[in-house]
Amino acid sequence: MTFNIFSVLNNTKLINDAIKNIPPEDTVQLWVNDDFKGESELCRPCVFKTHPHQNLYYPQMMNVMMQNGVIKLAYRQGLGPLQTFNLMMHNALGNKEEWVGWLHDDITISLEDIQSLKDAIHDVPSCVYKINCVRKENIGTTAPDPTDLCVLYNTSRYWEIGGYDTNYYFYCSDIDFHLRQLAVGNVQHGVDTPSVTHLGSTSTKTANAFDTEVNTLRREFDYKYHAFKYPNQ
């Protein structure tokens, strides 16, 4: 199985803490910036994918933002997180991987809990689109766990609804994804993973003032788009 991890911080200590207990027979695929230079500091061999961000000059930035008369909240050229997710799952489809893993770059999880997630693959019905690392009290609920710290996606179920809606930047996209899965009869399955720790918001804590403002605008846009898409919620 391939476990994917997205990182924009190039923080090898955080990455090592996240991947150190992934079973050696599994593949770790790191999606990092194209200036990542920490390969020699990693605790295990990894496959590298880059999501380059090319800084735009101000006029270019304005042109991108005003395409089609709609403000697009992007000041760098490159893939957003949901586009990267869909690319990750395109790779899984091309590689004929039935299940594929994804985890945050700022968590820790034990080998035993990772194995519990993998073991669940053999027990869940075919309508399960995601096996989620959840808090014990959330097991058996139909709502998506808000953390999604370590997840196994079923490739066929993922593409049954067309993947993530990339009209979102990121916020509310998990709710939309879950609602669309429910609409076709698919559900998620939670596995209690008590070992998991999560630092949380590591990228936003280190963001400069401009990045913080852009992120605020992205969040506001996503909330408005979600309200437009689901007016009765």
N, C-alpha and C positions, 0 to 999 in steps of 0.2 A: 504494500500500500504506500501511496505517496502522501506525505504530510506537508502542506504548504504553509509558509509563514511570510507575511508582508511586513517589511520594515523600511521606514524612511529615516530612521535616526542613525543607522550604521553603528549601533551600540552592540558590540559583540558580547559583552557580559550579559545583557538582557537576552540576546538570542541564544547564547549557550545555556542559560537557565531554563529557557523554554524548550530546547530540543534535546537536552542531555539524557532524558529518559525515554525518548522515542526508541522503540525496539530496533536493534541493529539490522534486522532483515528488512526494515522499511526504508523508504527513500525520503530524505528531507530536501524539499525544494524551496530555496530562498528567493523571494522577490525583493530586490534591493535597488537602490539608486545606482546609476551607472558609474558613480565615483566611489563605490564601495571598495575598500582595500583591506578588509579584515579577514580574508579567507584563511590566512595562516594562523589566526587566533581562534578559530572555531574548534569545538571539541570533537567534531566528527566530519567526515566528508559530506558535502552538500552539492546539489545541482543548483546552478544560479540562473535566475531570470532577472532581467533588468526592466524597470519601468522609468525610463528617462524623463526628466523634467527640464525642458529648455526654457530658460528665462526669456521673456518677451520684452522688447522696448515698449515704451508707453503707447505710441501710436498703434503698434501691433496689438497690444493688450486691448485697446479700445475697440479695434476692429473685431477682435474675437468676441468681446463682450456684447457688441451690438449686432452680431450677425442676425439676419432675418428680422431686425427690429426688436429683438428680445434680448434683455440683459442676460448674458450667460456668465455665471459667477466662476470664471476661470481666468487666472492671470498667468498661468503657466501652460505650456503645451505638453500634452501627455495623457496617459490613461488615468481616469479617476478610479476610486476604489471599486466601484461596481463593475466598471468595464474590465478591470483587472480580474475580478471574480469570474466574470463570464469567460475571459480568456483562459483562466486557470481551468475552468470546467470544459472548455473546448479542447484543451490539451488532454484532459481525462477521457473525453469522448473519443478523440483520435487514438489514444493509447488503449482503448477498450478497458478502462478501469471501471469496475462496477461501483466502487465506493472510493472516495477521495477525502483526505483529511485537511483541515485548516485550523490554525490556532493563532492566538495573539502573540505578539513578540515581547510581551511583558508579563507573562504568567509563568508559574511553575506547576508541574503536574507529575505525579509518580508513575513509574512503569506499570504498577498494578492498576491504576485508574485508566491509563491508556489502553491496557489490555482488556479492561471491562467494556470500554467503548467498542473495541474491535470484536469482542465475543458477542456483543449484542446483535451484530450483523446476522448471525446465524439463527436468531430467535425472533426477529421482528417480521411482521407481515410485509407483503410486497408493496403496500400502500405507504410505507414509511419513507419520507423524502429526506429526513435528517435525523441523525442520532446525536443528541446534544448532551454536553457536559453541564449538568444542572445542579442546583441546590436540592437537598433532599425533599424539602417541602413542596417543590415544584414538579416532582415526579408524578406522572399521571394526569397533569393538566394539559389542556389543549393550547394554551397561550404560549407564544414563543418566550423562552427565557431571555431576559434583557441583556444578559452578559455575553452569551455565545462565545465562551472563551476557548473551547476546543470542540470542534464539530466534525462529524463525518457526514458527507453529502452523498446521496445516491444519484449517480450521474443521469440515469434515465428519468427519474422523477424530477430532477433539477430542470432538464430541458423539456419536460412535458408541458411546462407553462412558459417556456421561452427564456428561462433564467431571470436574473434581476432586471427590473425596469430601470434603465440607465437615464431616464428623465430625472430621476432623483440623483442628487450628488451622493448622499449616504443616509441621511437622517430619515427615519420612518420607512426606509426601504425594506427592512426586515419584517415589519408589520404587513406591508403590501405583499411581500413574497409569501408570507404565511397565509394571508387571506386568499390569495390566488391558488395556493396549494389546497386549502380546504375546499375551495369551489369545485375542484376536480376529484375530491374524495381522498386526498392524501393528508397524512398527519406526521407529526414529529414524535420521536421517542426519547425520553429523558433517562439518563443514567447518573446515579448519585456518584459524585467524584469528590470525596471529602478532602483530598490532598491539595486541591487547587488553591493557589494564591494568585492575586492579581494586583499589580501596582496601579493601573488605571490612568488614562489620560496622559501618558508619557509624552506624546507628541505635542498636545496642546499646552502642556506645562512649560515646554521649551520654546514655544512659538513667539516670534516677535510681534509687535503691535499691529503691523500691516496684515500678517497672516491671521492673527486673531480676529481682526475686523472682517477679513474675507470669509473666514469660517463662520462668523456670526451671520453674514449675509447668505451663505450657503444654507445654513440651518433654517433661516427664515423662509427662504425660497422653498425648501423641501416641505416645511410645514404647510405652506400655502398650496403647493402642488398636491400634497396628500389630501388636504381638505377639498380641493377641486375634484380630485379623483373619487373621493368617498364623501359626498355631500351629506349623507344621512347618518354618518357616524358621530 
